[in-house]
Amino acid sequence: MGHSQTNKSESREKILRAAADRFREFGVNGVGLDALMKEAGLTHGGFYRHFSSREELVGEAIEKALQDGSRNVQDTVSRGKELSLEGLIDAYLSKRHRDNLASSCAVTSLSADTIRSNEHGRSAYTRQVKAYLDLLNGLIEKKEGSEEKVVLALSTLVGALSISRAVNDTKLSREILKTAAKELKSYLKS
């Protein structure tokens, strides 16, 4: 790859990284191209050398944000840390995860935006949901009804985190996380 192609590839990656982080933090419509390009260290005019449209960027940035989540889980496992169901629930429904939007789970932070996304973004979202269902399936004891428990677990994790972020009452937000974690663990043991 020539020098200019390498630079173009690196610039495209910088734009995608900025978009993935800011979209998780502010939503797809909460940040403009000027801000994304500035964060990537590029000018607004250069955007169309990398993407044919904002919609193309949105689809690819959603996919990148979702891949980041998968990579975080894979990194945990590859570092030799045992990924337990209780540990995953506690980490996912933690104050730290709730408050750190820029690096949080894109399944939660981008769900509303993905509904209105293009097919590329929705397909990436669907693949990630299926990957998380597979991950949970590997952590939940196999017995009658375990497939339904996997779907319920993911729905509870994503829903509780979303609601805890949306309310403006700190005490209620903490209670949502605490109660969802406690009840989900109890349910999954039954």
C-alpha angles and dihedrals in degrees: 000000000000124000094257092048089050091050091047091051092048091048091050090051091051090053092048092048092050092046094047092051097042095042089055090048102040105012128249093286094040096077131047132218092252092059093045093049091046091051089050089052093245137112124256090241092064095059096092092054086068105031133028092216145353088257090060090052091048093053094047094043091052088052091049092049090050092048089053089060092051091048091052091055092044091049090054091053095043092052086064095253110142110236107220127186092237091047091051092049092048093048095044095047095044130121088240093056092043093053100041101075098161094063100025130113110299091207086071102032097044102037095103092045093046091057087066095037129108123266092268092059094043093049091050090049092050092050091052093048089052090048091052090047088053091048092051091044088059091052100044119083110254112243140116110319096012093128090058090046090055092054091045092049094053092043091050094047094049095040096047093047092048094050093044089056095046100053119084094211110095094199092051091046091054091046092052092053094043095046095044091050093047096045095042092052090048093048094048091053092055 
